[in-house]
Amino acid sequence: MNRHKLLLFGLFFSCFLPHGGVWAADSQDNYGNVADYLESIYGIDDNAGLTAFPVLNIPMGGSSGGMASAFSAVSDDISFIEFNPAGSSMLAKSELAFFHNNWIADTKIEGLAYATRFGNLGLAAGIKWLYTPFTEYNIYGERVSNGYYSEGVATLNTSYNFLSGYYFSGVSVGLNLKGAFRVMPDYADKDYEIIKGSGWSQSAVMGMADIGALTRFNFLKLYSARDKNTSAAIVIKNLGPPSMDEPLPTAINTALAYKPIRPLIISADFFCPINMMDITLSERPYFAFGTSVNITNFFSMRAGTMIKAGSSLVSIGSAINLSKISVDVNYTLDLLTQMQPLNRVSLAVRFDLGDGGRKQKAEEVNELYLKGVEAYSQSNYDEAKYYWEEALKLDRRFDPARESLEMLYNRRLLEERIEDMHRLSF
Protein backbone atom coordinates (compact mmCIF):
# COMPACT_ATOMS: atom_id res chain seq x y z
CA MET A 1 0.00 0.00 0.00
CA ASN A 2 3.03 2.28 0.37
CA ARG A 3 3.41 2.53 -3.42
CA HIS A 4 0.15 2.21 -3.21
CA LYS A 5 -25.32 22.87 -14.66
CA LEU A 6 -24.69 19.26 -16.06
CA LEU A 7 -25.99 19.64 -19.60
CA LEU A 8 -24.07 22.86 -20.15
CA PHE A 9 -20.95 21.22 -18.93
CA GLY A 10 -21.46 18.36 -21.36
CA LEU A 11 -21.82 20.77 -24.24
CA PHE A 12 -18.72 22.68 -23.14
CA PHE A 13 -16.62 19.55 -22.64
CA SER A 14 -17.64 18.10 -25.98
CA CYS A 15 -15.98 21.07 -27.68
CA PHE A 16 -12.59 19.81 -26.49
CA LEU A 17 -12.94 16.13 -27.46
CA PRO A 18 -12.96 14.31 -30.78
CA HIS A 19 -16.36 12.95 -31.76
CA GLY A 20 -17.85 9.72 -32.98
CA GLY A 21 -15.54 7.13 -34.44
CA VAL A 22 -12.57 9.48 -34.28
CA TRP A 23 -12.88 9.60 -30.51
CA ALA A 24 -13.24 5.84 -30.23
CA ALA A 25 -10.23 5.21 -32.46
CA ASP A 26 -7.89 7.89 -31.21
CA SER A 27 -8.69 8.24 -27.49
CA GLN A 28 -5.83 6.03 -26.33
CA ASP A 29 -3.36 7.80 -28.63
CA ASN A 30 -4.62 11.16 -27.38
CA TYR A 31 -4.25 10.03 -23.80
CA GLY A 32 -0.75 8.69 -24.44
CA ASN A 33 0.37 11.95 -25.99
CA VAL A 34 -1.05 14.03 -23.14
CA ALA A 35 0.33 11.67 -20.48
CA ASP A 36 3.80 11.69 -22.04
CA TYR A 37 3.73 15.47 -22.22
CA LEU A 38 2.64 15.84 -18.58
CA GLU A 39 5.36 13.44 -17.46
CA SER A 40 8.01 15.31 -19.46
CA ILE A 41 7.21 18.56 -17.63
CA TYR A 42 8.52 17.49 -14.25
CA GLY A 43 9.85 13.95 -14.52
CA ILE A 44 9.51 11.21 -11.89
CA ASP A 45 9.82 11.57 -8.11
CA ASP A 46 11.63 8.63 -6.46
CA ASN A 47 10.12 9.59 -3.08
CA ALA A 48 6.51 9.50 -4.27
CA GLY A 49 4.17 7.07 -2.51
CA LEU A 50 6.05 6.84 0.78
CA THR A 51 3.29 8.38 2.88
CA ALA A 52 0.20 6.84 4.46
CA PHE A 53 -3.48 7.63 3.88
CA PRO A 54 -3.56 8.65 0.19
CA VAL A 55 -7.16 9.75 0.75
CA LEU A 56 -5.70 12.90 2.34
CA ASN A 57 -4.27 13.92 -1.05
CA ILE A 58 -7.42 13.32 -3.10
CA PRO A 59 -9.90 16.23 -3.18
CA MET A 60 -13.58 15.40 -2.87
CA GLY A 61 -14.39 17.69 -5.81
CA GLY A 62 -16.32 20.92 -6.12
CA SER A 63 -14.82 24.16 -7.35
CA SER A 64 -11.39 23.25 -5.96
CA GLY A 65 -11.31 20.17 -8.19
CA GLY A 66 -12.03 22.20 -11.29
CA MET A 67 -9.11 24.49 -10.43
CA ALA A 68 -6.69 21.54 -9.97
CA SER A 69 -6.38 22.20 -6.21
CA ALA A 70 -5.16 25.80 -6.67
CA PHE A 71 -7.70 26.87 -4.07
CA SER A 72 -5.97 27.71 -0.78
CA ALA A 73 -6.11 31.47 -1.35
CA VAL A 74 -9.50 31.40 -3.11
CA SER A 75 -11.42 29.52 -0.37
CA ASP A 76 -14.72 31.16 -1.31
CA ASP A 77 -16.95 28.13 -0.79
CA ILE A 78 -17.09 25.00 1.33
CA SER A 79 -14.21 23.40 -0.61
CA PHE A 80 -11.96 25.41 1.72
CA ILE A 81 -12.26 22.63 4.32
CA GLU A 82 -9.69 20.52 2.45
CA PHE A 83 -7.33 23.36 1.49
CA ASN A 84 -7.31 26.15 4.07
CA PRO A 85 -8.92 25.89 7.53
CA ALA A 86 -8.92 29.70 7.75
CA GLY A 87 -11.64 29.93 5.11
CA SER A 88 -14.64 29.38 7.37
CA SER A 89 -14.49 32.82 9.05
CA MET A 90 -14.49 34.54 5.64
CA LEU A 91 -17.22 32.41 4.08
CA ALA A 92 -20.03 34.54 2.68
CA LYS A 93 -22.83 32.09 3.49
CA SER A 94 -23.46 28.92 5.42
CA GLU A 95 -23.24 25.87 3.16
CA LEU A 96 -24.07 22.18 3.16
CA ALA A 97 -22.47 20.09 0.40
CA PHE A 98 -22.47 16.50 -0.87
CA PHE A 99 -19.61 15.16 -3.00
CA HIS A 100 -19.12 12.14 -5.23
CA ASN A 101 -15.85 11.41 -7.05
CA ASN A 102 -15.22 8.60 -9.54
CA TRP A 103 -11.50 8.21 -9.04
CA ILE A 104 -9.54 5.20 -10.40
CA ALA A 105 -11.45 2.25 -11.92
CA ASP A 106 -13.94 1.12 -9.24
CA THR A 107 -12.54 3.42 -6.55
CA LYS A 108 -15.04 5.99 -5.33
CA ILE A 109 -14.90 8.88 -2.88
CA GLU A 110 -17.96 10.20 -1.05
CA GLY A 111 -18.00 13.38 1.00
CA LEU A 112 -20.23 15.53 3.17
CA ALA A 113 -19.39 18.95 4.63
CA TYR A 114 -21.12 21.78 6.50
CA ALA A 115 -19.83 25.26 7.30
CA THR A 116 -21.30 28.29 9.04
CA ARG A 117 -20.15 31.62 10.39
CA PHE A 118 -21.04 33.80 13.38
CA GLY A 119 -19.55 37.24 12.79
CA ASN A 120 -15.80 36.72 12.72
CA LEU A 121 -15.99 33.12 13.97
CA GLY A 122 -16.21 30.27 11.47
CA LEU A 123 -17.12 26.64 12.19
CA ALA A 124 -17.23 23.63 9.89
CA ALA A 125 -17.26 19.84 9.84
CA GLY A 126 -16.75 17.29 7.09
CA ILE A 127 -16.25 13.62 6.37
CA LYS A 128 -14.67 11.90 3.38
CA TRP A 129 -14.70 8.18 2.60
CA LEU A 130 -12.68 6.33 -0.06
CA TYR A 131 -13.56 2.74 -0.88
CA THR A 132 -12.55 0.21 -3.53
CA PRO A 133 -13.49 -3.48 -4.01
CA PHE A 134 -10.90 -5.97 -2.71
CA THR A 135 -11.22 -9.44 -4.24
CA GLU A 136 -8.68 -12.30 -4.13
CA TYR A 137 -8.73 -15.36 -6.40
CA ASN A 138 -6.85 -18.65 -6.35
CA ILE A 139 -5.03 -20.21 -9.31
CA TYR A 140 -8.33 -21.74 -10.51
CA GLY A 141 -10.05 -18.37 -10.69
CA GLU A 142 -12.18 -19.07 -7.65
CA ARG A 143 -12.88 -16.23 -5.25
CA VAL A 144 -11.31 -16.85 -1.86
CA SER A 145 -11.82 -13.46 -0.21
CA ASN A 146 -13.62 -10.26 -0.92
CA GLY A 147 -14.57 -6.98 0.74
CA TYR A 148 -13.70 -3.32 0.52
CA TYR A 149 -10.49 -1.48 1.19
CA SER A 150 -11.54 1.79 2.84
CA GLU A 151 -9.98 5.02 4.03
CA GLY A 152 -11.81 7.89 5.65
CA VAL A 153 -11.21 11.30 7.20
CA ALA A 154 -13.38 13.26 9.64
CA THR A 155 -12.67 16.97 10.08
CA LEU A 156 -13.67 19.54 12.69
CA ASN A 157 -12.85 23.13 11.78
CA THR A 158 -12.74 26.49 13.51
CA SER A 159 -11.27 29.84 12.52
CA TYR A 160 -11.38 33.47 13.57
CA ASN A 161 -10.92 36.64 11.54
CA PHE A 162 -8.77 39.20 13.36
CA LEU A 163 -8.65 42.96 12.59
CA SER A 164 -11.42 42.90 9.97
CA GLY A 165 -12.84 46.26 8.95
CA TYR A 166 -14.20 48.25 6.03
CA TYR A 167 -10.86 48.79 4.33
CA PHE A 168 -9.07 45.65 5.47
CA SER A 169 -10.67 42.22 5.42
CA GLY A 170 -8.52 41.10 8.34
CA VAL A 171 -6.33 38.05 8.86
CA SER A 172 -8.16 34.78 9.38
CA VAL A 173 -6.42 31.99 11.29
CA GLY A 174 -7.91 28.50 11.26
CA LEU A 175 -7.44 24.99 12.59
CA ASN A 176 -8.60 21.59 11.33
CA LEU A 177 -8.54 18.65 13.70
CA LYS A 178 -8.71 15.46 11.66
CA GLY A 179 -9.06 11.77 12.40
CA ALA A 180 -8.31 9.22 9.69
CA PHE A 181 -8.89 5.48 9.48
CA ARG A 182 -7.81 2.69 7.16
CA VAL A 183 -9.66 -0.65 7.00
CA MET A 184 -8.39 -3.62 5.01
CA PRO A 185 -10.31 -6.92 4.64
CA ASP A 186 -8.73 -10.22 5.58
CA TYR A 187 -6.57 -11.85 2.90
CA ALA A 188 -5.42 -15.41 2.17
CA ASP A 189 -2.11 -17.18 2.73
CA LYS A 190 -0.13 -19.06 0.08
CA ASP A 191 -2.53 -21.98 0.42
CA TYR A 192 -5.47 -19.65 -0.21
CA GLU A 193 -6.77 -19.98 3.32
CA ILE A 194 -8.16 -16.79 4.86
CA ILE A 195 -5.92 -15.47 7.63
CA LYS A 196 -8.26 -14.25 10.32
CA GLY A 197 -7.32 -10.80 11.55
CA SER A 198 -4.82 -10.25 8.73
CA GLY A 199 -6.72 -7.26 7.43
CA TRP A 200 -7.03 -5.76 10.90
CA SER A 201 -3.25 -5.97 11.32
CA GLN A 202 -2.87 -3.64 8.33
CA SER A 203 -5.66 -1.29 9.41
CA ALA A 204 -4.85 1.94 11.25
CA VAL A 205 -6.28 5.02 12.95
CA MET A 206 -4.48 8.36 13.06
CA GLY A 207 -5.00 11.96 14.22
CA MET A 208 -3.56 15.09 12.61
CA ALA A 209 -4.13 18.82 12.17
CA ASP A 210 -4.13 21.54 9.52
CA ILE A 211 -3.18 25.12 10.38
CA GLY A 212 -3.87 27.97 7.96
CA ALA A 213 -3.97 31.74 7.54
CA LEU A 214 -5.83 33.80 4.94
CA THR A 215 -6.05 37.51 4.15
CA ARG A 216 -7.66 39.58 1.41
CA PHE A 217 -6.76 43.05 0.15
CA ASN A 218 -6.94 45.25 -2.94
CA PHE A 219 -4.07 45.31 -5.45
CA LEU A 220 -4.20 46.89 -8.92
CA LYS A 221 -7.98 46.85 -8.76
CA LEU A 222 -9.51 48.03 -12.03
CA TYR A 223 -13.18 47.78 -11.08
CA SER A 224 -15.45 49.11 -8.34
CA ALA A 225 -16.62 46.69 -5.64
CA ARG A 226 -16.37 46.29 -1.87
CA ASP A 227 -14.96 42.79 -2.21
CA LYS A 228 -11.16 42.61 -2.16
CA ASN A 229 -9.55 41.41 -5.38
CA THR A 230 -6.38 39.73 -4.02
CA SER A 231 -5.93 36.91 -1.51
CA ALA A 232 -2.86 35.34 0.10
CA ALA A 233 -2.64 32.18 2.18
CA ILE A 234 -0.24 29.89 3.97
CA VAL A 235 -1.21 26.43 5.21
CA ILE A 236 0.44 23.49 6.96
CA LYS A 237 -1.51 20.32 6.16
CA ASN A 238 -1.61 16.88 7.77
CA LEU A 239 0.68 17.66 10.67
CA GLY A 240 0.92 14.59 12.88
CA PRO A 241 2.95 11.56 13.96
CA PRO A 242 3.63 8.56 11.69
CA SER A 243 1.11 5.75 11.33
CA MET A 244 2.54 2.20 11.50
CA ASP A 245 5.99 3.58 10.60
CA GLU A 246 4.55 5.46 7.63
CA PRO A 247 4.66 9.28 7.58
CA LEU A 248 1.57 11.31 6.85
CA PRO A 249 1.50 13.45 3.67
CA THR A 250 2.53 16.63 5.52
CA ALA A 251 3.04 19.72 3.34
CA ILE A 252 3.50 23.48 3.60
CA ASN A 253 1.44 25.40 1.08
CA THR A 254 1.63 29.07 0.05
CA ALA A 255 -0.90 30.55 -2.35
CA LEU A 256 -2.06 33.71 -4.14
CA ALA A 257 -5.33 34.50 -5.91
CA TYR A 258 -6.08 37.59 -8.00
CA LYS A 259 -9.15 39.04 -9.71
CA PRO A 260 -7.99 41.40 -12.49
CA ILE A 261 -11.62 41.91 -13.50
CA ARG A 262 -14.81 41.11 -11.63
CA PRO A 263 -15.74 37.78 -13.32
CA LEU A 264 -12.21 36.27 -13.43
CA ILE A 265 -10.10 34.61 -10.71
CA ILE A 266 -6.52 33.47 -11.28
CA SER A 267 -4.84 31.40 -8.57
CA ALA A 268 -1.51 29.71 -7.91
CA ASP A 269 -0.46 27.33 -5.12
CA PHE A 270 3.04 26.13 -4.23
CA PHE A 271 3.27 22.88 -2.24
CA CYS A 272 6.34 21.75 -0.33
CA PRO A 273 5.93 18.17 1.02
CA ILE A 274 7.76 17.24 4.23
CA ASN A 275 8.51 13.67 5.28
CA MET A 276 8.32 13.95 9.08
CA MET A 277 10.25 10.69 9.57
CA ASP A 278 13.14 11.48 7.22
CA ILE A 279 13.20 14.88 5.55
CA THR A 280 15.60 13.58 2.90
CA LEU A 281 12.78 11.34 1.66
CA SER A 282 10.39 14.25 1.14
CA GLU A 283 8.68 14.48 -2.22
CA ARG A 284 9.70 17.22 -4.60
CA PRO A 285 7.82 20.56 -4.43
CA TYR A 286 5.03 21.01 -6.94
CA PHE A 287 2.71 23.71 -8.27
CA ALA A 288 -0.95 24.17 -9.14
CA PHE A 289 -2.51 26.87 -11.28
CA GLY A 290 -6.22 27.51 -11.67
CA THR A 291 -8.74 29.91 -13.10
CA SER A 292 -12.46 30.50 -12.71
CA VAL A 293 -14.70 32.62 -14.95
CA ASN A 294 -18.30 33.63 -14.31
CA ILE A 295 -19.87 33.39 -17.77
CA THR A 296 -23.27 34.52 -16.49
CA ASN A 297 -24.83 35.03 -13.08
CA PHE A 298 -25.77 31.36 -12.96
CA PHE A 299 -23.01 29.64 -14.97
CA SER A 300 -19.25 29.53 -14.43
CA MET A 301 -16.31 27.60 -15.88
CA ARG A 302 -13.07 26.47 -14.23
CA ALA A 303 -9.79 24.99 -15.40
CA GLY A 304 -6.45 24.17 -13.84
CA THR A 305 -3.23 22.24 -14.02
CA MET A 306 -1.01 20.66 -11.40
CA ILE A 307 2.67 20.21 -12.25
CA LYS A 308 3.93 17.42 -10.03
CA ALA A 309 6.66 14.86 -10.60
CA GLY A 310 5.00 11.70 -11.88
CA SER A 311 1.47 12.93 -11.13
CA SER A 312 0.83 16.03 -13.24
CA LEU A 313 -2.77 16.60 -14.21
CA VAL A 314 -5.16 18.94 -15.95
CA SER A 315 -8.78 19.56 -15.02
CA ILE A 316 -11.82 21.39 -16.31
CA GLY A 317 -15.12 22.02 -14.60
CA SER A 318 -18.32 24.00 -14.57
CA ALA A 319 -20.95 25.09 -12.11
CA ILE A 320 -24.62 25.98 -12.33
CA ASN A 321 -25.59 28.37 -9.55
CA LEU A 322 -29.29 28.56 -8.82
CA SER A 323 -30.90 30.62 -6.06
CA LYS A 324 -30.14 28.18 -3.26
CA ILE A 325 -28.40 25.24 -4.97
CA SER A 326 -25.11 24.99 -6.88
CA VAL A 327 -23.98 21.97 -8.92
CA ASP A 328 -20.28 21.50 -9.74
CA VAL A 329 -19.00 18.96 -12.27
CA ASN A 330 -15.29 18.37 -12.97
CA TYR A 331 -13.20 16.17 -15.22
CA THR A 332 -9.55 15.41 -14.42
CA LEU A 333 -6.88 13.85 -16.63
CA ASP A 334 -3.72 12.56 -14.98
CA LEU A 335 -1.16 9.79 -15.41
CA LEU A 336 -3.15 7.27 -13.35
CA THR A 337 -6.26 6.96 -15.47
CA GLN A 338 -7.33 6.54 -19.08
CA MET A 339 -9.12 9.27 -20.99
CA GLN A 340 -12.68 7.98 -20.69
CA PRO A 341 -15.80 10.17 -20.29
CA LEU A 342 -16.80 8.75 -16.87
CA ASN A 343 -13.34 8.32 -15.31
CA ARG A 344 -12.20 10.99 -12.88
CA VAL A 345 -15.52 12.83 -12.93
CA SER A 346 -16.57 14.46 -9.68
CA LEU A 347 -19.94 15.88 -8.74
CA ALA A 348 -20.72 18.29 -5.92
CA VAL A 349 -24.07 19.70 -4.84
CA ARG A 350 -23.93 22.73 -2.53
CA PHE A 351 -26.90 24.15 -0.64
CA ASP A 352 -26.96 27.84 0.30
CA LEU A 353 -28.23 28.06 3.89
CA GLY A 354 -28.15 31.84 4.10
CA ASP A 355 -25.77 34.38 5.57
CA GLY A 356 -27.34 34.80 9.00
CA GLY A 357 -28.60 38.27 8.12
CA ARG A 358 -25.13 39.71 7.41
CA LYS A 359 -26.11 41.19 4.04
CA GLN A 360 -29.24 42.84 5.44
CA LYS A 361 -27.22 44.22 8.34
CA ALA A 362 -24.60 45.63 5.96
CA GLU A 363 -27.33 47.34 3.94
CA GLU A 364 -28.81 48.89 7.11
CA VAL A 365 -25.39 50.16 8.17
CA ASN A 366 -24.77 51.65 4.75
CA GLU A 367 -28.21 53.30 4.73
CA LEU A 368 -27.60 54.90 8.14
CA TYR A 369 -24.22 56.15 7.01
CA LEU A 370 -25.68 57.76 3.87
CA LYS A 371 -28.43 59.42 5.91
CA GLY A 372 -25.72 60.88 8.11
CA VAL A 373 -23.88 62.21 5.05
CA GLU A 374 -27.08 63.81 3.77
CA ALA A 375 -27.77 65.42 7.16
CA TYR A 376 -24.20 66.72 7.34
CA SER A 377 -24.49 68.26 3.88
CA GLN A 378 -27.53 70.18 5.18
CA SER A 379 -25.57 71.33 8.26
CA ASN A 380 -27.72 69.17 10.54
CA TYR A 381 -24.72 68.06 12.57
CA ASP A 382 -26.56 66.58 15.53
CA GLU A 383 -28.68 64.48 13.20
CA ALA A 384 -25.60 63.35 11.27
CA LYS A 385 -23.94 62.37 14.55
CA TYR A 386 -26.98 60.31 15.51
CA TYR A 387 -27.02 58.33 12.24
CA TRP A 388 -23.28 57.62 12.32
CA GLU A 389 -23.42 56.47 15.93
CA GLU A 390 -26.34 54.16 15.08
CA ALA A 391 -24.33 52.73 12.19
CA LEU A 392 -21.45 51.94 14.56
CA LYS A 393 -23.81 50.28 17.02
CA LEU A 394 -24.70 47.80 14.28
CA ASP A 395 -21.12 47.43 13.02
CA ARG A 396 -18.37 48.80 15.23
CA ARG A 397 -15.83 48.17 12.45
CA PHE A 398 -17.57 50.32 9.84
CA ASP A 399 -14.67 52.72 9.37
CA PRO A 400 -16.42 55.40 7.23
CA ALA A 401 -18.87 56.17 10.09
CA ARG A 402 -16.02 56.31 12.61
CA GLU A 403 -14.02 58.63 10.38
CA SER A 404 -17.05 60.87 9.85
CA LEU A 405 -17.60 61.18 13.61
CA GLU A 406 -13.95 62.11 14.06
CA MET A 407 -14.30 64.72 11.33
CA LEU A 408 -17.42 66.10 13.02
CA TYR A 409 -15.66 66.21 16.39
CA ASN A 410 -12.66 68.04 14.90
CA ARG A 411 -14.98 70.48 13.17
CA ARG A 412 -16.66 71.34 16.45
CA LEU A 413 -13.28 71.79 18.14
CA LEU A 414 -12.28 74.15 15.35
CA GLU A 415 -15.53 76.10 15.69
CA GLU A 416 -15.00 76.42 19.46
CA ARG A 417 -11.47 77.74 18.95
CA ILE A 418 -12.68 80.28 16.43
CA GLU A 419 -15.36 81.44 18.89
CA ASP A 420 -12.76 81.71 21.68
CA MET A 421 -10.47 83.76 19.45
CA HIS A 422 -13.37 85.96 18.46
CA ARG A 423 -14.18 86.67 22.13
CA LEU A 424 -10.56 87.48 22.97
CA SER A 425 -10.39 89.96 20.09
CA PHE A 426 -13.06 92.05 21.83
TAPE-V209221 format. One record per run of one state. SS is the DSSP state (helix for helix, strand for strand, loop for the rest). FROM is the first residue (numbers start at 1). TO is the last residue. If there is no record, write none. Layout:
ss=SS from=FROM to=TO
ss=SS from=FROM to=TO
This chain:
ss=loop from=1 to=5
ss=helix from=6 to=14
ss=loop from=15 to=19
ss=helix from=20 to=42
ss=loop from=43 to=50
ss=strand from=51 to=52
ss=loop from=53 to=53
ss=helix from=54 to=57
ss=loop from=58 to=62
ss=helix from=63 to=66
ss=loop from=67 to=77
ss=helix from=78 to=82
ss=loop from=83 to=84
ss=helix from=85 to=90
ss=loop from=91 to=94
ss=strand from=95 to=102
ss=loop from=103 to=107
ss=strand from=108 to=118
ss=loop from=119 to=120
ss=strand from=121 to=137
ss=loop from=138 to=142
ss=strand from=143 to=162
ss=loop from=163 to=170
ss=strand from=171 to=183
ss=loop from=184 to=187
ss=strand from=188 to=188
ss=loop from=189 to=193
ss=strand from=194 to=194
ss=loop from=195 to=197
ss=helix from=198 to=202
ss=loop from=203 to=203
ss=strand from=204 to=217
ss=loop from=218 to=229
ss=strand from=230 to=239
ss=loop from=240 to=242
ss=strand from=243 to=243
ss=loop from=244 to=245
ss=strand from=246 to=248
ss=loop from=249 to=249
ss=strand from=250 to=258
ss=loop from=259 to=263
ss=strand from=264 to=274
ss=loop from=275 to=278
ss=helix from=279 to=281
ss=loop from=282 to=285
ss=strand from=286 to=294
ss=loop from=295 to=298
ss=strand from=299 to=307
ss=loop from=308 to=312
ss=strand from=313 to=321
ss=loop from=322 to=324
ss=strand from=325 to=334
ss=loop from=335 to=344
ss=strand from=345 to=352
ss=loop from=353 to=357
ss=helix from=358 to=377
ss=loop from=378 to=380
ss=helix from=381 to=394
ss=loop from=395 to=398
ss=helix from=399 to=424
ss=loop from=425 to=426
